[in-house]
Amino acid sequence: MYAAYGGDIGTTPAPEGLAGTGIAVSLVQLAVRDEPPPAPKVGGYEKQKGGGVLGMIDRLVNDLKTEMNEHKLEEEDAQQDYEQLMKDSAEKRASDSKAVSENESVLAEAKSDLAGTNDDLKANSKNSQETHEYNQDLHKSCDFLMDNFDTRKSARTEELEALDKAKAVLSGADFEFVQVHRSERFLAK
């Protein structure tokens, strides 16, 4: 088109080798054949026994009937497989549903048992705390009795001696000058 309007196209330089790689490509014919290869041998025209166009149509009809029967059998097999799959799926859903309901009831029972156990634990913890407090109070009381045992024993002994003196005084005896206790501190200074 450029040349049609008076432009000079010029020649395009040849590329330097194969795809610009510098590798030269040369097309050289190595051998020359003198004669073409022989033609295949074909026999003469024979009339075929297929019945011509009508025979071909009959074969097509028979092929279609065979294919339709094959497709019909495949469809029936596929339908049976589908029905069996649906039946198996329904059984699986029923068993899964039953398993889920059983698991839910087991879970509910376990939660109930857990709540009861937690309540028992709280009650036992409170009871244990009360027992511990009672035990501490009892221990304090016992410690008080053990610490004051000697003091109380001597006070009781003195009280019994005082009662004996009182009985003797009431009986007519005179214990004014009788020393009951010996004082260690008298000569200790």
Salt bridges, closest charged atoms under 4 A:
GLU74 OE1 - HIS71 ND1 3.91
ASP96 OD1 - LYS92 NZ 3.24
ASP143 OD2 - HIS139 ND1 3.03
GLU161 OE1 - HIS181 NE2 3.73
